[in-house]
Amino acid sequence: MTQGEIEGHALVFFQSYGFNLHESAMYLDPVVEYDISFLSHYVYALRFFNVINETLVRGNVVTLGLDIESGEMVEFSYSWTHIPNIPIHNSIESQEAERVAENYVNSLPTTTYTRIDSSVRVFTNLGTSTILDYRLAWAVSVTSDIIGTVYVDAIDQDILSVMERVIASPYLQHVIFQIIAPVIIFIPSLSIAVIGFLIVRTQVWKILSRSNEENNKRNV
């Protein structure tokens, strides 16, 4: 299907169930993925991330999966904690966060090679399911022997969290992943989803702004 047809099916799904996207939801173009939930076919995956003041709210994501032949909605997931605003005026710049992350990785005795790949400012919950502890941080993607991503506090420059670099099996390397949860990060060290945020267009999903007239024409 064309991108317009894919988005049209998703729009019908939203309208049928009365779903609305928050104004800060940023849209990433649909991609073809092998869906591990079904193990039998590929799907068109559409994702919407929460971006406030050029900061990605980690964990807030709406995901849709459409069958690539019929356009039928086969998967829908929604995780969204309402964040009214994210002050960033005291945040350090990405270059400073990258320097902190690089110094940290280089200080580890087992590290022999380090390269900073990218960084993105995130608002991430370091608490539990019952206690929320959101912190403003920079997620710095690192290529090294053991480290994949270093989370640097965007205010006081502390190291908040470190994620190890995990080598995927030959089978997994042929499967397209969009990792949202922080459980495992595959190479490249920063998840494809976060890298996608770096290039996402800063606009609300354009298909939702199309008129009902266009949708009616498609149904004729």
N, C-alpha and C positions, 0 to 999 in steps of 0.2 A: 504494500500500500504506500501511497505517497504520504508525506508528512502531514499534509492537510487532512487526509482521510483518517490517519491515526488519531490526530488531535480531535477530529470530529467525533469519533467513537468515544473518546475520553470525555468530551464535552457533554454528550448525551448521557453518559453515566453520571456525571456531576448533577446535571439537571434533573434526571429521573429520581435521584435520592435527595435532592435539595441541599447538596453540599456546596459550600462556598470556600474560597481560598482567602487567607489573610492578605492584606495589601502588601505585606512584606515578603510574601512568597515569591521566590525567584525560580524561574523555569529553566530546566536543561532539556535540550532537544531529545526526542526519543532515540533510544539505542536498541539494537537487537542483542538479546542476551539468552544464554542457555539457562533456563530457570531450574534451579536445583530443587524447587518445591515439587516439580512435576516429573523431572528426569526423563521426559520423553519428547519434548519439543521446545522450540525457541519461542520467545515472547518479545513484543515491543514493550520496553520499560520506559515509563515516564516518571520523572521525579521533580519534586518541588521542595526547595530548601528555604529556610528562614534566615533572611539576611537583614540586619538592622545596623545602620551606621557603618556599612562596609564590614560588618562582623557576622560570621556564620554562627548561628545558634546550634551548637552540636547536639544532635539527637532529635531535632525537629525536622521531620521529613514526611512527605506524603508520597507514596509509591503506588503506581498503577502498572499492571501487567496485562497486555492484550495478546490474544492468540494471533499469530502473524498471518493466518489464512482467513479466519472468520472475523477478526476484530472483536471477538467476544472478550469481555472482562473476566480474566481468570484469577486475578490477584489484586487485592487492595489492602494497603496497610497505612495507618495514620498514627503518628506520634507527634504530639505538639503541646508543649508547655507554653502558656501565654507569657511572653516577655514584653512589657509595655515599652521599654526603652533601654538602651545600653550606652551610658556615658563613656566616651573614649578620649576625652580631652587630656587625661593624665597618662594615656597609654604611650609606651615607648614605641619607636618606629621598628619596622621589620628588620632593618639592618642591625640594630642593636640586639634584637632578640636572636638573630642568626649568629651574632658574635658570641653571645652567652652560650648558646647551644653548642657551637663549635668548640669553645673552650672546655665545656663540660665533657664532651665526647673525647676530646684529645687527652683529657686528664685521666681517662680510664686506662688501666695498665694493659688491658687485652686488646685495645684498639690500635690498628696499624694504618688505617686509611680512612680519611674523612672528606666528604664533599657535601656542601649544603646545596640541596636541590631546589627547595621552594619554601615559602612560609605563608601562612594565612592566619588572620586574627579570628579567634573563636571565643564564644561564650559557652563555657563547658561546666557541667555539673560534676563536682568531685565528691558529692555526698552519696546517699543511698536512696532507695526507692521511697523511704519515709522521711528522710531529712535532705532538703535541697541545699546545696552549697555551690552556687554558681560563681565562677571566677573568670575574669577576662584574661586571656592568654594568647600567646602566639604558638601555633602548631608548626614546628620547624621540621621539614622533611630532610632526613640525613641519609647519605649513603656511607655506611661504615661496615665493619666486620660484624657487629652485634646489634647496633642501634638502628631503628627505623625512623621513629618520630620522637622529638623532644618537645615537651610543653613548657614554655617559659612564661611565668607570670608577667603580664603586660604592665603591671604597676611597679612591683618591687624587684622584678627580674629573678625571682627564685625559680628553681627547677621544680615544677609541680608534678610531672609524671614523665615516664620514659617508656616507650614501647619498643620491644625487641624486633629486630629484623628477622622475618620468618621466610624461609625458602619453601616455595610451594612444590608439590610433587609434579612430575611430568604430566599427569592427568589434569591437575588443577591449572597448570600453565596454559592449557588449551581451552579453559573455561573462562568466560568473561565475568568478572565479579564487580559489583558495586558495593563495597563494604561500607555500611553506615555505622554499625555498632563497633565499639572499641575493643572487641574481644581479640581479633587477629588482624594484623595488617600484613598483606602480601606485598611483594615487590611490584611496582615501586613503593617505597616505604610509606608514603602518605597515600591514603586510599584514593582510588579513582574518583570517588564521589567528591572528596575535598579538592582534588586537582580540577575536577569539573567546575567547582565553584570559582576557581581562579579565572575561568574563561566564560563564565555564565554571563549572559546579557543582563544588565541591571534594569530589568523591567518585569512587571507582573505578567503572568502567562498571557500571551497575546490572544490566544484563542478564546479566552473568557470575555474579551472585549468585543468579539464579533457579534454582530446583531442577530436577533432571532430570525430575521429575514433570510440570512445566508443559511442558517440551519434548516429552515423550511424548504429552501430550494434544493438542499441536498436530499431531503426526504421525498421530494416530488419524483 
